[in-house]
Amino acid sequence: MKPASPSAPYHFEAVRARAMSGVAEAQFNFGRFHADGIGVDEDPFEAAHWWLKAAKQGHSEAKSALLALLRGELRFALEDEATARWWYTMELDGASMGDPEAQATLGDMCWRGHGTGKDGTAAAEWWRKAASQGHPAAQLQLRRRKADGGDLSEQLALGLDFLNSSGEMADPVEGLRWLRLAADGGSLDATCELGRALMSGPLAIRDGEDGLQLLLSAATAGHDRAVSQIGRLYSAIKRLGPVAHVGAKEPIRWLLLAGERGQAQAQYQIGLLYLEGDGLPRDPAGAHPWLLKAASAGHDDAQYIVGCMFRHGHGVAKEEQEAKRWLELAAAQGNSFAQTKLGWLGGPPDEEVPW
């Protein structure tokens, strides 16, 4: 509580007396005392009470202050029926004149039945008007209603937006809820994304065991991204050390399946395994077609290694022009190794093979 300033135009008690006698300006000022905690504890509910009295007498500042309070701090928290009806009337005036904030708020009020009867059709119409003017909250409400209606693609999109947003929309728990709804509805994309979120999302939502099972479920059903994710995951586990429930050939099986389905990252990893003899026989010639597939799909690390293979004649015939072509493609994507290697073309091959 802040003490009332001695320089205030009215002493606190005098303002209260005039407010209680019905003077609109005093009611507005007395509401400000409660809103700002001057002479009393801060109490936005009491501020709303006095501002409503002043607003009903046509006090414009009280009207603006109360509207801002109801749209903000007290949004749907004030259960007073008279205030709700007044708020609905004010928003209706603004919405009818094309104010998108009023239209979006009016949609929320119709949806909740706050200050009016519940009316989902009217709510959707007001949200559409606000959304057409770019109002983000109205756009989100329309998306929620679509998702509530069982639209799997919208449930998936909402889940990813809530999970990946860094702004006001960031809400990992809400993101998981929408992804689960879509996954339960049969969306393999959602099942995969839910598994990925539980495996590597924010710590507060992680559940590695559940995430792995979801990824396996989607992969087993043939979902390409899940197949690739499982392959990469199991390869990482294998490199960290033996894991009881992951057989030695399990990572290879999933990686090969992902590579056969056209996943460039998996093709690149298979090529490396052949080059290194890690889980697959060391076979540079066998590595080349896998790496070439990934390189052709734009994978810059694969382009770099293919360029080096042509330069060194490793698993493929030496061919300087082909080496240059692939190294230039990788370098154009910012691959620093390829940029360095390009400067050495024309000279004797460096002794070390880069992988």
N, C-alpha and C positions, 0 to 999 in steps of 0.2 A: 504494500500500500504506500502510495506517495502522498505526502502532506499537500493539502490545498495551498496553492500559491497565494500569498497575501495580495499580490497585484492583480488577481483574477477579478473580472468585472463584477462578479457576485460572490459573496461569501457562500460556502457550501450549504449552510443551513438555509440561507435566504433563497438559493437556487432550488433547493428541495421544496421549500414552501410554495414558491411560485409554480414549480412543476406540478405539485399536487393540486394547485388551484386551477390548472388547465392551460397555463401559458406555454404555447408551442416552443418558443425559443428556449425557455427554461427546461422544458422536457428534453429537448435536444441536448442542452448542456449537461443536464443531470445524467443522461445516457452516456455522454462522453466521460463523465467522472467514473462511471462503472466500467466502461470499456478500457480506460487507461489506468484504472486503479488509483485515482486521485481522491484522497479523503476516505476511500473505502477500498475493500479488496476487489481486485479485478473480477468482473462477473459479466461475461458477454450475454448471458441470458437476461440479466436485469437491464443491460444496455438495450437489448432488443425490445424489451417491454416498454421502455420510455421512448425509444425512437419510433415505435409503432404508433404511440399516442400522438407524437408530433407529426409523423408522416400523414396520418389520417386527417390532420388539420391543414395539410398542404405544405408542410415545411420541406423544402426541396433537399436541404442538406441531410435532414433526418432520413428522408426516403433513400438517398444515395448510400448513406452509411449503413442503413438496415439491409438494403439489397446486397451490398458487398459482404456484410456479415453472414447473411443467409446463404450466399453463394460460396462462401469460404469456410470460416471456422465453425459455423453452426449448421452447415449443410445437412439437412434432414435430422439434425439432433434436437431441434426445438419442436416439441409435440403440440404446442399451443395451436388450437384449431383456427382461432381468429387470425393469428400471424400467418399460418399456412395459406388461408384463403386470400389474404392480402398479397402474399408473395406470388401466388398463382396469378392473380389479377395483374400485377406488375409485369410478370414475365410474359403473360399473354399479350399485353400492350406492346412490349418490345419485340416479341416474336412476330407479331402481325406486321410490324414495320420492317422486318427483315434482319433483325439483330441475331447473328448466329449463336452468340452466347446465351441469349434468352431462349432461342429455339432449342438448343441442346439441353438447357436446364428444364424447359417445359416438357421435353421428351422424358427426362428422368422423373419429373413430377407425375406425369400421366402414367408412367410405368409403375410407380410406387403407389399411386392414388393419394399423393400428398397435396392437399388443398383442393382436390377434385376426386372424382371417381376413377378407379383403375381403368385404363383403356389402352391396351397394347397396340391397337391399330393407330390411334392418335399419337402414341409415343413414337412409333416407327416413322410416322409421317414427319413429325417435328425433327427427329434425328436426321432423316434424309435431307430435309431443308438445310439444316446446319452443316451436315457432312458435305453437301454440294458446294458449300462456301469454304471447305477446307478445315472445318472444326475437328480437331483430332479426337476429342472425347466422344463426339457424336459418331464419328467413323468407327471408333472402337466399340461403341454400344451396338451398332448395326452388325459388326462382325461377331460380337458375342451372341446376339440373337440368332444369327445364322448358324453359328457353331452349336448353340443350344438346341437348334432344330435337327442336329445330327449330321451336319455337313462335315465329313471327315477331312477334306482338304483345308477347310477353315480352322478346324480344331488343330490340325497339324501346324498351320501357319501361325495361329495364336500361340501355341506352345513354344515354337521356336522364337517368336518375337519376345515373349515374356522371359525366356531363358537368355537370349542373346543381347537384349537391349541394355544399354548403359545409362539410360535416362530414367524418367519417371515410370516408364513401363516395365522396368526391370523387376521381375518377381519370379525367381526360380521355382518356388513352390506352386505358384499358379501355372507356370509353364509345364511342370510335370503333370499337373491335373489334366490339362488339355491334351497333352501327349498320351496319357493313359486312356482317356476317353476315345481318342482316335485309334489307338492300338487295340483296345477292347472291341472297337467297331470293325476291326479287320484290316486296318491300314498297316502294311508292312513298312512303309516309310516311317510312320510314327513309331512302330515297334523298334526299328533301328535307331531312330533319333533318341527315343527314351532310353534305350540301352547305352548309347554313347553318353548321354547326360548323366546317367547314374554311374558310369565308369569314370568320367573325367570332368564332370561339371563342378560347380561350387561345392566346397566341402560339406556345407549344410545339407545337401541333398544326395550325397554319394552313397551308393550301395553297390559295391563291386560285384557281389555274388548275383544279385538280381539283374544288374546290368549285363553281365556276361550271359546269363540265361536268355535274356531278351534278344541279345545280338545273335546267339546261337539259333534261337527260334526263327528269327528273320532270315538268317543265312541258310538254314536248312530248308526254308520255304523258297529259296532261290533269289533273295534280295541281293543285288549286286554289291551295293555299298556295304551291307552287313558282312557279306562274304569277304570283301577286301579288308574290312575292319578286323574281323576275326583273324585273318591271316597275319596282319601286321601285329595285332595284339599277341598272338601266340608266338610269333617270331621274337618279339621283344622279351616275352617271358623266358623263352628258350635261351636267349643270350644272357639273361640275368642269372640263370641257374636252373637246375632240374625242378620241375613242379610235378607232384605226384599225379594229379588228374589230367595232365597234358602229356600225351605220348610223344615220343621223339619225332614221329612222322606227321603228327597232327598239324603243326604249322605249315608244313610243305603241302599237305593235302588242300588246305584252305587257300593258300597262296596260288597254287596251280589252278584251282577252280576260279579264283578271282581273275587271274591272268587270262585264262581261256575266255572269260566273260568280257574281256576288253579293258580291265582296270589297269591304267598305266602305272600306277604306283606298285601294284603287285607284280606286273611284268618287269619293272625295274628291279624289284627285290629278288625275283627269281633269277634274273641275270646275274646279280651280285653273288647269289648263293652258288651258282655254277662257276663263277670266276674264282670264288674263295674256297670252293669245296666244302662248304658248310651246310651239312644236311643233304646235299646233292653231290654227285661225283664232280671233281674238278674238271671242267670241260669248257674252255674258252669258246670253242666252236659252237657248243650247245648254248652258251650264254648269249652269243651274238643275236640270234633271231628274237629273243625275248627283249633284249635291250633296244634293238632296232624298232620293235613295235612301240615301246614306251617313248623312244625318241621321236618317232613319227607322229605320236599323239601330242608332242610338245613338252615332254618331260625334260627339263634342262639338264639335270644331272645325268640322265640317260644319254642325252645328246653329247655331253662332254665325254663320257666314257666311250661311246661309239666312235667319236672323233679320235680318241687316243688309240683305240683298237686298230683303226685304219692307219694311223701314224706308225704304230709299232709292229703292225702285222701280227697282232695277238688274236688268234682265233679266226682271222680273216686275212686275205692278201693285203699287203701294204698298198695304200692308194692315197697319195698326198692330197689330191684334189677333194676326195671324199672326206678325208680328215679335216681339211680346211672348211668344207661346207658345214659339217656338223658342229665343229667348234664355233664357227661364226653364228650359227643358230643359237647355241647355248649362251655365247657371249652377249648376243643381242637381248637376252632375257636377264642379263645382269650376273651371269655365272662367273665369279671372279677367277676360278680355276681355268675356265675356258679362255678368258681374256688373257691370262698369263701365258697359257700354252700357245695361243696364236702367235705371240711374239717369237716363239722358238721355231716356227715352221721354216723349212728351208735349210736349217742347220742339222747337225747330227742328232739323232733321237736321244733324249735324255735317258739315262740308264734305268731309272726307277719307273716301273709301271704304276700308274696312280692308284690302283685299287689294291 
